[in-house]
C-alpha cells in the first residue's frame, strides 16, 4: 500500500514558502469547519445538515491544491483562502442542487444524475471495468439527455437562447433573467413530459 498524502500538509508547504505570512494546519482546519457550518443549513433533497457539512469539508480539501495566492487581493492569507473556498463551495452546492434536485421528471432526473456522476468521478485504479458494459449503461441516458437539451433549445425564443447559453457558459446572468428562463423551461418541460 502506498504512502497516504495529506492534502492540507501539501497545501501548507506550497503556500507557506511563497508568502511572508504563515498559515498553520489548525487554522486551515478552522477555516474549513467555519465554511462547513456556514453552509450547513442549505440542506436539500436527501441531504441532511451533516451530509452538507461533510460534502463541504470534502470540497474544500479537494480544492486546496488549486488555490493560487498570487491571484488573491486580500491582505491576509486567511481571508483570501476563506473567501476563495466559500465561493467554490457555494457554486458546487448550487450545481449539485441543480443536477440532483431540479428535474421535473424522474426519468430526466436519473439521466442528469448519471451524467453528473460520470463527469465528476474518476475511475479507481484498483477497479476493473468492462468498458463495453460501462458505455452501454450510459449511452441511453446520454442520448436521452441530449434529446431533452435539443428539445428545450428548439422551443426557446431567440432572446431565451441567449440567456440559456450565458447560463451554460457560466457568464454573469441576473436572477431576474435566470428566473425568466427557468419559468420558460418549466413550460417546455411540461410539453416534453406529455410526449
HELIX and SHEET records of a PDB file:
HELIX    1   1 UNK A    7  UNK A   18  1                                  12    
HELIX    2   2 UNK A   25  UNK A   39  1                                  15    
HELIX    3   3 UNK A   49  UNK A   63  1                                  15    
HELIX    4   4 UNK A   64  UNK A   66  5                                   3    
HELIX    5   5 UNK A   69  UNK A   71  5                                   3    
HELIX    6   6 UNK A   77  UNK A  101  1                                  25    
HELIX    7   7 UNK A  106  UNK A  120  1                                  15    
HELIX    8   8 UNK A  131  UNK A  154  1                                  24    
HELIX    9   9 UNK A  158  UNK A  168  1                                  11    
HELIX   10  10 UNK A  175  UNK A  194  1                                  20    
END                                                                             
